[in-house]
Amino acid sequence: MLTLAVVAGMTVIGDVALAQCPMCKTSLEANRKDSKNRVGNGINNGILYLLAMPFIAVGSVGALYVYRQRKS
């Protein structure tokens, strides 16, 4: 039940979690409006990539554990 509450809470505040520090956010928003190079999107994608890596690593270890437990 607690896991469901945490996932629901993260879904509701997910937009806030994509923000950087206030100065970076302001700078990137200004750059995104003024130019077409989309630096802000690249920074956000990089942050999400770095955030996903621990989940992928833990998920891989967990899947390997389950696989080995079922095999034996």
C-alpha positions as CSV (number, residue, x, y, z in Angstrom):
1,M,0.0,0.0,0.0
2,L,2.9,2.3,0.8
3,T,4.5,1.6,-2.6
4,L,1.2,2.6,-4.3
5,A,1.1,5.8,-2.4
6,V,4.7,6.7,-3.3
7,V,4.1,5.9,-7.0
8,A,0.9,8.0,-7.0
9,G,2.7,10.9,-5.3
10,M,5.6,10.8,-7.7
11,T,3.1,10.8,-10.6
12,V,1.4,13.9,-9.3
13,I,4.6,15.8,-8.6
14,G,6.5,14.5,-11.6
15,D,6.6,17.8,-13.4
16,V,8.4,19.4,-10.4
17,A,11.0,16.6,-10.4
18,L,12.1,17.5,-13.9
19,A,13.3,21.0,-12.8
20,Q,17.0,21.8,-12.1
21,C,18.3,24.4,-9.7
22,P,16.5,27.8,-10.0
23,M,19.4,29.5,-11.8
24,C,19.8,26.7,-14.3
25,K,16.1,26.5,-14.9
26,T,15.8,30.2,-15.5
27,S,18.8,30.2,-17.8
28,L,17.6,27.2,-19.8
29,E,14.1,28.5,-20.1
30,A,15.4,31.9,-21.5
31,N,17.7,30.0,-23.9
32,R,14.9,27.8,-25.1
33,K,12.7,30.8,-25.9
34,D,15.5,32.8,-27.6
35,S,17.2,30.1,-29.8
36,K,16.3,27.0,-31.7
37,N,19.2,24.9,-30.4
38,R,17.1,23.4,-27.7
39,V,19.8,23.3,-25.0
40,G,17.2,23.0,-22.3
41,N,15.7,19.8,-23.7
42,G,19.2,18.3,-23.9
43,I,19.9,19.1,-20.3
44,N,16.5,17.6,-19.2
45,N,17.1,14.5,-21.2
46,G,20.6,14.1,-19.7
47,I,19.2,14.4,-16.2
48,L,16.6,11.8,-16.9
49,Y,19.3,9.5,-18.4
50,L,21.4,9.8,-15.3
51,L,18.3,9.2,-13.1
52,A,17.4,6.0,-15.0
53,M,20.8,4.4,-14.7
54,P,20.5,3.3,-11.0
55,F,17.0,1.8,-11.7
56,I,18.3,-0.1,-14.7
57,A,21.2,-1.5,-12.7
58,V,19.1,-2.5,-9.7
59,G,16.5,-4.0,-12.1
60,S,19.1,-6.0,-13.9
61,V,20.5,-7.4,-10.7
62,G,17.0,-8.2,-9.5
63,A,16.1,-10.0,-12.7
64,L,19.3,-12.0,-12.6
65,Y,18.5,-13.0,-9.0
66,V,15.0,-14.1,-9.9
67,Y,16.3,-16.0,-13.0
68,R,18.9,-17.9,-10.9
69,Q,16.3,-18.7,-8.2
70,R,13.9,-20.2,-10.7
71,K,16.6,-22.1,-12.4
72,S,17.8,-23.9,-9.3
